[in-house]
């Protein structure tokens, strides 16, 4: 029988007092978390010193050097020995002072913490002194006695080799660009609040400051100076207050962005009693308002300054004073949220798109004398060879850099829209960020499928290619590097629209139809389109039954269609609203009957993922840039519009298309049927129908050039199938063509 050895009894570890240097270094790592933390503490000290000018100099993101200079009241000579000791401060003397504290700092830990993780040098001069003093600190104490030196008014504090003794922390902060960006953002926030103080921030060795603001009486001017005109011109003044001691006492003023402002992330600048802080509850409440009031991706810009009685604010809740606790915080947040919501709803009646005026230029670029001036080459020297990527006059950075610009063409009066590139680029910039979707697993799975099946080579072509022009009714000609490609516009637009539906799921803007269209009549028209024999009435009863069943089905699904896809069907079975998939683009309304029939017949309504996928595919097919139903009036298609005196068009062959417009679809289709049967007047062409066709084709080409291809560059992820199904066809190499032209 084996005897197990008795387990050794472990005594509890002894508790011992940590060395003071260890305690101080641990505390320093909590207060000074990264370079921006040190800059914030130093700038706040400068503001407490009544400075009117503060400048910050940074090297390697603050790890090598942070220098903060101000013109404040300076530091007394007799205070220098204890300046960097822990818990030494001029802001308070007893705990009760916290109840009425108005200064930024109060703990007396910041400067001490900096000396434990960096080398600190202070240069200061007070009013009336003939010279200043410079002294260095390490581990909270002076390294030597203060030395007299020349100095300008105020204080300059330099921190070198930050975190030199914290290897792990320093390794995690090697991305200096990221830390410098945080410092610039911090100074920008201070600059728009303290408008009576001048701020500047620049990198070491740089001639130009990245933040440069001057004292100004207008906060809007300060925002314009720091964040730019695009932000300032889209802001709304906002104010709120309450003076009910039983609920809340506060005053708030600030600026919030309107519906014209578009950004990828929220910018919230919040000051409470002049202290830069964060309030998660308030930020979340305001984001909820913006999500409910404006398009999904309209991330707001918010500046707010809230003033409360000092005794209602607990500033001692965070080591870096980043957060504060408010008395009656829930009530204050709710009232501010209500005011913001009211202001936004009143300002959301319209959106403004800024457009730069472009002077008209001749179709053929003008040639100046400078262009004609050629330097004679020495005899016998070879002509300079042109790089192959510059032999075609297109520019991949120009979304519409096509060859048509070099051809003279009369302006087409029937295009009722401004096709200037400025308008289009503005529209593209205003588009919503499509990376955010509803929190449905099925939608996320479909989007993940798109990302997983994306063809990297085709993605590069889509992003970097130049649109040259339409080769025929379906294919567009593109240039990518030195290769020419034919791209199937219908396939590309169909896939783009499909992806847009999934990315904008449940967050669409709407197209309001001028007149509601009865679903049953639309489906009947689509069924008649499918019947090649328009004279036959044998299946009318069956078609009517199908139309009734599909109308009933879509009425049952109307709530889901409206909520997720912005397809509004009223209680009477009328279609009155459709979603916007791309700004500046409206689908061909002649295809609405086909689309409605597709919703009834082709959508798999039983299973969620398949339902959303088939609905997105139906919308993608409807919104795709198909050739118009009327033949192209250029070239051979013009014969279709020539009048025959008592006969039918020879090209019609008795198989005419039935074109529908939502406003007067019945009367227009009958009129077009008569025209196609040849009952015409004595004129040579059907000018009204010809004009309609010209407008439709020109409008489609405009949309392909100015909407489809710019949107593809931003949003489309081409699937692998497009590499083999003929969507992209490489037709020529410009380098080889150039060699052929050289021989000629």
HUBEL-V296647 format. One record per residue. N is the residue number from 1. RES is the residue in three letters. PHI is phi in whole degrees, 0 to 359 (none if undefined). PSI is psi in radians with two decimals (NA if undefined). Layout:
BEGIN
[[N:RES:PHI:PSI] [N:RES:PHI:PSI]]
END
This chain:
BEGIN
[[1:UNK:none:2.11] [2:UNK:278:2.44] [3:UNK:256:2.06] [4:UNK:288:2.40] [5:UNK:293:2.48] [6:UNK:295:2.36] [7:UNK:293:2.42] [8:UNK:286:2.21] [9:UNK:280:2.11] [10:UNK:268:2.28] [11:UNK:279:2.56] [12:UNK:298:2.51] [13:UNK:297:2.58] [14:UNK:282:2.50] [15:UNK:268:2.25] [16:UNK:226:2.78] [17:UNK:280:2.23] [18:UNK:290:2.62] [19:UNK:296:2.52] [20:UNK:300:-0.62] [21:UNK:294:-0.62] [22:UNK:293:-0.77] [23:UNK:301:-0.80] [24:UNK:294:-0.66] [25:UNK:290:-0.65] [26:UNK:297:-0.79] [27:UNK:296:-0.64] [28:UNK:295:-0.68] [29:UNK:294:-0.42] [30:UNK:278:-0.65] [31:UNK:280:-0.79] [32:UNK:256:1.56] [33:UNK:279:-0.57] [34:UNK:201:3.00] [35:UNK:307:-0.65] [36:UNK:296:-0.49] [37:UNK:295:-0.72] [38:UNK:294:-0.73] [39:UNK:298:-0.74] [40:UNK:300:-0.80] [41:UNK:297:-0.74] [42:UNK:291:-0.70] [43:UNK:295:-0.70] [44:UNK:296:-0.65] [45:UNK:298:-0.69] [46:UNK:295:-0.69] [47:UNK:294:-0.66] [48:UNK:296:-0.42] [49:UNK:272:0.25] [50:UNK:61:0.69] [51:UNK:285:2.61] [52:UNK:248:-0.09] [53:UNK:213:2.23] [54:UNK:227:2.22] [55:UNK:234:2.48] [56:UNK:236:2.32] [57:UNK:238:2.30] [58:UNK:228:2.43] [59:UNK:231:2.32] [60:UNK:53:0.83] [61:UNK:67:0.22] [62:UNK:102:-0.18] [63:UNK:287:-0.68] [64:UNK:277:-0.73] [65:UNK:204:2.35] [66:UNK:229:2.14] [67:UNK:233:2.10] [68:UNK:241:2.10] [69:UNK:240:2.45] [70:UNK:219:2.99] [71:UNK:245:0.64] [72:UNK:283:-2.86] [73:UNK:282:-0.14] [74:UNK:82:-3.09] [75:UNK:240:2.35] [76:UNK:297:2.58] [77:UNK:298:-0.73] [78:UNK:289:-0.26] [79:UNK:270:-0.20] [80:UNK:299:-0.67] [81:UNK:300:-0.59] [82:UNK:254:0.17] [83:UNK:305:-0.75] [84:UNK:253:0.30] [85:UNK:281:2.66] [86:UNK:292:2.48] [87:UNK:61:0.69] [88:UNK:244:2.20] [89:UNK:206:2.74] [90:UNK:255:0.08] [91:UNK:273:-0.50] [92:UNK:206:2.86] [93:UNK:234:-0.38] [94:UNK:220:2.83] [95:UNK:299:-0.62] [96:UNK:298:-0.36] [97:UNK:296:-0.39] [98:UNK:297:-0.43] [99:UNK:292:-0.40] [100:UNK:232:0.39] [101:UNK:295:2.37] [102:UNK:240:-0.22] [103:UNK:278:2.88] [104:UNK:287:-0.85] [105:UNK:261:2.79] [106:UNK:199:-0.32] [107:UNK:278:-0.56] [108:UNK:76:0.53] [109:UNK:251:-0.41] [110:UNK:297:-0.98] [111:UNK:298:-0.69] [112:UNK:299:-0.76] [113:UNK:298:-0.66] [114:UNK:296:-0.62] [115:UNK:288:-0.35] [116:UNK:275:-0.28] [117:UNK:236:0.14] [118:UNK:196:3.07] [119:UNK:259:2.04] [120:UNK:249:2.31] [121:UNK:233:2.29] [122:UNK:242:2.26] [123:UNK:238:2.20] [124:UNK:212:2.72] [125:UNK:211:2.42] [126:UNK:254:2.87] [127:UNK:300:2.38] [128:UNK:93:-0.27] [129:UNK:280:2.59] [130:UNK:276:-0.39] [131:UNK:211:2.89] [132:UNK:258:-3.01] [133:UNK:226:2.53] [134:UNK:235:2.38] [135:UNK:210:2.54] [136:UNK:253:2.59] [137:UNK:232:2.60] [138:UNK:209:2.29] [139:UNK:53:0.69] [140:UNK:86:-0.06] [141:UNK:232:2.79] [142:UNK:290:2.42] [143:UNK:280:-0.44] [144:UNK:202:3.06] [145:UNK:291:2.61] [146:UNK:301:2.39] [147:UNK:251:2.40] [148:UNK:292:2.47] [149:UNK:203:2.86] [150:UNK:288:2.47] [151:UNK:205:2.69] [152:UNK:262:2.88] [153:UNK:306:2.32] [154:UNK:108:-2.66] [155:UNK:225:2.46] [156:UNK:235:2.16] [157:UNK:243:2.24] [158:UNK:242:2.25] [159:UNK:245:2.17] [160:UNK:241:2.60] [161:UNK:53:0.96] [162:UNK:296:2.38] [163:UNK:62:0.55] [164:UNK:297:-0.47] [165:UNK:254:0.24] [166:UNK:233:1.49] [167:UNK:298:-0.79] [168:UNK:297:-0.76] [169:UNK:297:-0.73] [170:UNK:295:-0.63] [171:UNK:293:-0.59] [172:UNK:285:-0.17] [173:UNK:245:0.57] [174:UNK:286:-0.33] [175:UNK:280:1.53] [176:UNK:294:-0.54] [177:UNK:296:-0.67] [178:UNK:294:-0.74] [179:UNK:291:-0.65] [180:UNK:294:-0.65] [181:UNK:299:-0.70] [182:UNK:295:-0.67] [183:UNK:293:-0.75] [184:UNK:299:-0.75] [185:UNK:298:-0.72] [186:UNK:299:-0.86] [187:UNK:296:-0.60] [188:UNK:297:-0.70] [189:UNK:293:-0.76] [190:UNK:298:-0.67] [191:UNK:294:-0.60] [192:UNK:275:-0.20] [193:UNK:264:-0.86] [194:UNK:271:1.35] [195:UNK:284:-0.14] [196:UNK:267:0.12] [197:UNK:238:2.43] [198:UNK:269:2.35] [199:UNK:237:2.55] [200:UNK:213:2.59] [201:UNK:213:2.24] [202:UNK:212:2.80] [203:UNK:282:2.67] [204:UNK:296:2.21] [205:UNK:91:-0.19] [206:UNK:276:2.46] [207:UNK:277:-0.39] [208:UNK:243:2.38] [209:UNK:281:2.49] [210:UNK:276:-0.41] [211:UNK:232:2.20] [212:UNK:213:1.88] [213:UNK:233:2.60] [214:UNK:242:2.76] [215:UNK:299:2.36] [216:UNK:213:2.58] [217:UNK:282:-0.22] [218:UNK:250:2.18] [219:UNK:291:-0.59] [220:UNK:296:-0.65] [221:UNK:295:-0.65] [222:UNK:296:-0.75] [223:UNK:297:-0.72] [224:UNK:298:-0.70] [225:UNK:293:-0.64] [226:UNK:268:-0.83] [227:UNK:260:-0.18] [228:UNK:100:2.86] [229:UNK:294:-0.61] [230:UNK:298:-0.50] [231:UNK:277:-0.85] [232:UNK:299:-0.64] [233:UNK:283:-0.13] [234:UNK:245:0.52] [235:UNK:251:2.64] [236:UNK:240:2.31] [237:UNK:291:2.41] [238:UNK:221:2.47] [239:UNK:218:2.56] [240:UNK:205:2.66] [241:UNK:199:2.83] [242:UNK:206:2.44] [243:UNK:227:0.67] [244:UNK:256:1.81] [245:UNK:302:-0.41] [246:UNK:283:-0.36] [247:UNK:241:-1.11] [248:UNK:200:2.64] [249:UNK:229:1.97] [250:UNK:197:2.84] [251:UNK:227:2.36] [252:UNK:227:2.36] [253:UNK:219:2.72] [254:UNK:173:-2.83] [255:UNK:223:2.43] [256:UNK:231:2.67] [257:UNK:283:2.63] [258:UNK:264:-2.94] [259:UNK:288:-0.24] [260:UNK:278:-0.27] [261:UNK:278:2.30] [262:UNK:230:2.21] [263:UNK:211:2.80] [264:UNK:277:-0.35] [265:UNK:216:2.79] [266:UNK:285:2.35] [267:UNK:245:1.97] [268:UNK:237:2.06] [269:UNK:250:1.96] [270:UNK:237:2.18] [271:UNK:240:2.26] [272:UNK:242:2.04] [273:UNK:53:0.79] [274:UNK:67:0.26] [275:UNK:252:2.18] [276:UNK:288:2.01] [277:UNK:221:3.08] [278:UNK:240:2.50] [279:UNK:224:1.73] [280:UNK:299:-0.69] [281:UNK:296:-0.74] [282:UNK:292:-0.75] [283:UNK:298:-0.76] [284:UNK:295:-0.69] [285:UNK:296:-0.69] [286:UNK:288:-0.63] [287:UNK:296:-0.63] [288:UNK:298:-0.71] [289:UNK:297:-0.78] [290:UNK:294:-0.69] [291:UNK:298:-0.67] [292:UNK:280:-0.41] [293:UNK:258:-0.63] [294:UNK:240:2.98] [295:UNK:306:2.66] [296:UNK:309:-0.78] [297:UNK:268:0.21] [298:UNK:280:1.36] [299:UNK:290:2.26] [300:UNK:274:2.83] [301:UNK:251:2.19] [302:UNK:228:2.21] [303:UNK:238:2.22] [304:UNK:221:2.43] [305:UNK:237:2.04] [306:UNK:248:2.29] [307:UNK:244:2.19] [308:UNK:231:2.82] [309:UNK:302:2.37] [310:UNK:306:-0.57] [311:UNK:288:-0.16] [312:UNK:266:0.04] [313:UNK:237:2.18] [314:UNK:261:1.86] [315:UNK:272:-0.14] [316:UNK:259:0.99] [317:UNK:238:-0.01] [318:UNK:212:2.42] [319:UNK:303:-0.62] [320:UNK:260:0.16] [321:UNK:60:0.48] [322:UNK:284:-0.45] [323:UNK:235:2.69] [324:UNK:226:2.85] [325:UNK:245:2.32] [326:UNK:249:2.53] [327:UNK:286:2.30] [328:UNK:59:0.75] [329:UNK:299:-0.72] [330:UNK:298:-0.70] [331:UNK:293:-0.75] [332:UNK:297:-0.80] [333:UNK:298:-0.76] [334:UNK:297:-0.71] [335:UNK:290:-0.70] [336:UNK:295:-0.73] [337:UNK:300:-0.73] [338:UNK:296:-0.72] [339:UNK:294:-0.77] [340:UNK:298:-0.76] [341:UNK:298:-0.74] [342:UNK:297:-0.78] [343:UNK:295:-0.74] [344:UNK:295:-0.74] [345:UNK:295:-0.62] [346:UNK:287:-0.41] [347:UNK:262:-0.02] [348:UNK:263:0.36] [349:UNK:285:-0.45] [350:UNK:208:2.80] [351:UNK:241:2.57] [352:UNK:245:2.29] [353:UNK:248:2.07] [354:UNK:285:2.35] [355:UNK:231:2.28] [356:UNK:274:2.35] [357:UNK:287:2.27] [358:UNK:245:2.18] [359:UNK:288:2.49] [360:UNK:294:2.42] [361:UNK:235:2.66] [362:UNK:296:2.67] [363:UNK:298:-0.62] [364:UNK:262:2.17] [365:UNK:303:2.40] [366:UNK:286:2.67] [367:UNK:244:2.16] [368:UNK:267:2.98] [369:UNK:298:-0.60] [370:UNK:297:-0.63] [371:UNK:293:-0.55] [372:UNK:277:-0.23] [373:UNK:282:2.01] [374:UNK:242:2.35] [375:UNK:278:2.23] [376:UNK:295:2.33] [377:UNK:273:2.59] [378:UNK:300:2.62] [379:UNK:297:2.34] [380:UNK:87:-0.12] [381:UNK:281:2.62] [382:UNK:281:2.58] [383:UNK:291:2.52] [384:UNK:291:2.35] [385:UNK:276:2.35] [386:UNK:275:2.30] [387:UNK:302:2.44] [388:UNK:296:-0.48] [389:UNK:282:0.03] [390:UNK:240:0.23] [391:UNK:275:-0.18] [392:UNK:246:2.38] [393:UNK:277:1.10] [394:UNK:227:2.82] [395:UNK:227:2.06] [396:UNK:293:-0.34] [397:UNK:280:-0.21] [398:UNK:262:1.99] [399:UNK:301:-0.34] [400:UNK:234:0.67] [401:UNK:279:1.33] [402:UNK:248:2.87] [403:UNK:291:-0.37] [404:UNK:301:-0.41] [405:UNK:295:-0.35] [406:UNK:265:0.06] [407:UNK:250:2.37] [408:UNK:286:2.29] [409:UNK:215:2.31] [410:UNK:295:2.47] [411:UNK:298:2.39] [412:UNK:270:1.93] [413:UNK:291:-0.32] [414:UNK:278:-0.10] [415:UNK:276:1.90] [416:UNK:271:0.40] [417:UNK:228:2.74] [418:UNK:275:2.10] [419:UNK:261:0.34] [420:UNK:297:2.50] [421:UNK:296:-0.49] [422:UNK:299:-0.76] [423:UNK:298:-0.77] [424:UNK:293:-0.78] [425:UNK:297:-0.67] [426:UNK:300:-0.72] [427:UNK:296:-0.73] [428:UNK:296:-0.71] [429:UNK:294:-0.52] [430:UNK:280:-0.10] [431:UNK:294:2.69] [432:UNK:283:2.67] [433:UNK:289:2.05] [434:UNK:265:0.23] [435:UNK:279:-0.22] [436:UNK:256:2.33] [437:UNK:227:3.03] [438:UNK:295:2.67] [439:UNK:277:1.06] [440:UNK:247:2.27] [441:UNK:299:-0.70] [442:UNK:297:-0.72] [443:UNK:294:-0.74] [444:UNK:297:-0.64] [445:UNK:296:-0.72] [446:UNK:295:-0.68] [447:UNK:292:-0.68] [448:UNK:297:-0.63] [449:UNK:299:-0.72] [450:UNK:299:-0.81] [451:UNK:296:-0.70] [452:UNK:290:-0.60] [453:UNK:267:0.14] [454:UNK:291:2.33] [455:UNK:270:2.01] [456:UNK:296:-0.66] [457:UNK:294:-0.78] [458:UNK:293:-0.59] [459:UNK:299:-0.70] [460:UNK:294:-0.68] [461:UNK:296:-0.78] [462:UNK:298:-0.75] [463:UNK:286:-0.61] [464:UNK:252:-0.01] [465:UNK:279:2.85] [466:UNK:245:2.25] [467:UNK:282:2.18] [468:UNK:258:-0.79] [469:UNK:167:3.07] [470:UNK:276:2.22] [471:UNK:278:-0.63] [472:UNK:206:-2.75] [473:UNK:289:-0.36] [474:UNK:244:-0.66] [475:UNK:259:2.40] [476:UNK:253:2.63] [477:UNK:262:2.22] [478:UNK:238:2.65] [479:UNK:244:2.22] [480:UNK:232:2.03] [481:UNK:55:-2.04] [482:UNK:249:0.44] [483:UNK:239:2.59] [484:UNK:253:2.40] [485:UNK:232:2.54] [486:UNK:262:2.23] [487:UNK:239:2.26] [488:UNK:285:1.88] [489:UNK:295:-0.65] [490:UNK:295:-0.85] [491:UNK:297:-0.75] [492:UNK:296:-0.81] [493:UNK:292:-0.62] [494:UNK:297:-0.78] [495:UNK:292:-0.70] [496:UNK:299:-0.79] [497:UNK:295:-0.68] [498:UNK:301:-0.82] [499:UNK:293:-0.63] [500:UNK:296:-0.68] [501:UNK:300:-0.76] [502:UNK:290:-0.65] [503:UNK:284:-0.55] [504:UNK:264:0.24] [505:UNK:312:2.16] [506:UNK:70:0.16] [507:UNK:222:1.02] [508:UNK:259:2.58] [509:UNK:276:2.95] [510:UNK:238:2.59] [511:UNK:260:2.08] [512:UNK:268:2.11] [513:UNK:288:2.50] [514:UNK:297:-0.61] [515:UNK:222:2.34] [516:UNK:302:2.44] [517:UNK:250:2.14] [518:UNK:297:2.22] [519:UNK:299:-0.72] [520:UNK:296:-0.71] [521:UNK:291:-0.66] [522:UNK:298:-0.76] [523:UNK:293:-0.67] [524:UNK:299:-0.75] [525:UNK:298:-0.73] [526:UNK:295:-0.68] [527:UNK:294:-0.65] [528:UNK:291:-0.55] [529:UNK:298:-0.67] [530:UNK:288:-0.37] [531:UNK:273:2.06] [532:UNK:290:-0.45] [533:UNK:259:1.71] [534:UNK:288:-0.30] [535:UNK:276:-0.30] [536:UNK:281:2.33] [537:UNK:244:0.22] [538:UNK:295:-0.61] [539:UNK:259:0.29] [540:UNK:297:-0.69] [541:UNK:296:-0.72] [542:UNK:295:-0.74] [543:UNK:297:-0.69] [544:UNK:294:-0.67] [545:UNK:295:-0.75] [546:UNK:298:-0.74] [547:UNK:297:-0.72] [548:UNK:294:-0.74] [549:UNK:295:-0.76] [550:UNK:293:-0.66] [551:UNK:297:-0.74] [552:UNK:296:-0.74] [553:UNK:298:-0.83] [554:UNK:293:-0.57] [555:UNK:297:-0.68] [556:UNK:293:-0.57] [557:UNK:265:0.15] [558:UNK:298:-0.65] [559:UNK:296:-0.78] [560:UNK:293:-0.72] [561:UNK:298:-0.67] [562:UNK:288:-0.77] [563:UNK:293:-0.75] [564:UNK:263:-0.51] [565:UNK:235:0.04] [566:UNK:58:0.56] [567:UNK:260:1.84] [568:UNK:261:2.14] [569:UNK:240:2.10] [570:UNK:282:3.10] [571:UNK:294:-0.34] [572:UNK:271:0.06] [573:UNK:80:0.55] [574:UNK:251:2.37] [575:UNK:275:2.14] [576:UNK:231:-0.13] [577:UNK:212:2.46] [578:UNK:231:2.75] [579:UNK:280:2.75] [580:UNK:261:2.05] [581:UNK:267:-0.61] [582:UNK:226:2.34] [583:UNK:298:2.61] [584:UNK:72:0.20] [585:UNK:225:2.28] [586:UNK:239:2.30] [587:UNK:292:2.92] [588:UNK:289:1.90] [589:UNK:291:-0.26] [590:UNK:295:-0.30] [591:UNK:262:0.12] [592:UNK:299:-0.79] [593:UNK:304:-0.77] [594:UNK:298:-0.69] [595:UNK:295:-0.79] [596:UNK:296:-0.72] [597:UNK:298:-0.68] [598:UNK:297:-0.67] [599:UNK:299:-0.70] [600:UNK:284:-0.66] [601:UNK:265:-0.65] [602:UNK:257:-0.22] [603:UNK:277:2.34] [604:UNK:269:1.74] [605:UNK:278:-0.24] [606:UNK:283:-0.80] [607:UNK:254:2.36] [608:UNK:301:-0.93] [609:UNK:296:-0.81] [610:UNK:296:-0.62] [611:UNK:298:-0.88] [612:UNK:295:-0.65] [613:UNK:294:-0.79] [614:UNK:290:-0.60] [615:UNK:295:-0.74] [616:UNK:296:-0.66] [617:UNK:294:-0.70] [618:UNK:296:-0.76] [619:UNK:295:-0.71] [620:UNK:299:-0.72] [621:UNK:292:-0.67] [622:UNK:293:-0.73] [623:UNK:276:-0.17] [624:UNK:300:2.66] [625:UNK:273:1.24] [626:UNK:292:2.73] [627:UNK:298:2.48] [628:UNK:303:2.71] [629:UNK:292:-0.54] [630:UNK:284:2.42] [631:UNK:301:2.66] [632:UNK:294:2.10] [633:UNK:288:-0.17] [634:UNK:274:2.46] [635:UNK:75:-2.43] [636:UNK:293:-0.43] [637:UNK:297:-0.30] [638:UNK:295:-0.50] [639:UNK:299:-0.48] [640:UNK:299:-0.51] [641:UNK:263:0.07] [642:UNK:281:2.39] [643:UNK:279:2.44] [644:UNK:248:2.42] [645:UNK:291:-0.88] [646:UNK:222:0.51] [647:UNK:222:3.13] [648:UNK:267:2.77] [649:UNK:294:2.32] [650:UNK:293:-0.47] [651:UNK:277:-0.23] [652:UNK:286:-0.75] [653:UNK:63:0.40] [654:UNK:70:0.24] [655:UNK:235:1.08] [656:UNK:282:2.76] [657:UNK:271:2.66] [658:UNK:250:1.86] [659:UNK:263:2.37] [660:UNK:236:2.30] [661:UNK:250:2.43] [662:UNK:294:-0.49] [663:UNK:287:-0.86] [664:UNK:223:0.94] [665:UNK:296:-0.61] [666:UNK:290:-0.88] [667:UNK:293:-0.66] [668:UNK:291:-0.68] [669:UNK:294:-0.64] [670:UNK:296:-0.72] [671:UNK:297:-0.74] [672:UNK:291:-0.58] [673:UNK:297:-0.71] [674:UNK:296:-0.70] [675:UNK:295:-0.67] [676:UNK:284:-0.37] [677:UNK:281:-0.08] [678:UNK:94:-0.02] [679:UNK:285:1.70] [680:UNK:225:2.99] [681:UNK:275:-3.03] [682:UNK:279:-0.17] [683:UNK:296:2.79] [684:UNK:290:-0.70] [685:UNK:235:2.71] [686:UNK:279:1.58] [687:UNK:293:-0.62] [688:UNK:294:-0.80] [689:UNK:292:-0.65] [690:UNK:297:-0.76] [691:UNK:296:-0.68] [692:UNK:296:-0.73] [693:UNK:293:-0.75] [694:UNK:300:-0.73] [695:UNK:296:-0.78] [696:UNK:297:-0.76] [697:UNK:289:-0.70] [698:UNK:294:-0.66] [699:UNK:295:-0.70] [700:UNK:296:-0.78] [701:UNK:295:-0.65] [702:UNK:298:-0.76] [703:UNK:294:-0.67] [704:UNK:297:-0.80] [705:UNK:288:-0.81] [706:UNK:260:-0.25] [707:UNK:242:-0.93] [708:UNK:298:-0.97] [709:UNK:290:-0.69] [710:UNK:299:-0.65] [711:UNK:290:-0.66] [712:UNK:301:-0.72] [713:UNK:300:-0.58] [714:UNK:275:-0.71] [715:UNK:240:-0.50] [716:UNK:285:2.35] [717:UNK:241:1.68] [718:UNK:295:2.30] [719:UNK:285:2.85] [720:UNK:301:-0.54] [721:UNK:298:-0.46] [722:UNK:290:-0.26] [723:UNK:283:-0.27] [724:UNK:232:-0.10] [725:UNK:261:0.21] [726:UNK:86:0.15] [727:UNK:293:-0.70] [728:UNK:243:2.26] [729:UNK:228:2.08] [730:UNK:279:2.19] [731:UNK:247:-0.38] [732:UNK:197:2.74] [733:UNK:249:2.15] [734:UNK:295:-0.54] [735:UNK:296:-0.74] [736:UNK:290:-0.69] [737:UNK:298:-0.67] [738:UNK:296:-0.68] [739:UNK:294:-0.65] [740:UNK:296:-0.77] [741:UNK:297:-0.60] [742:UNK:297:-0.71] [743:UNK:294:-0.60] [744:UNK:288:NA]]
END
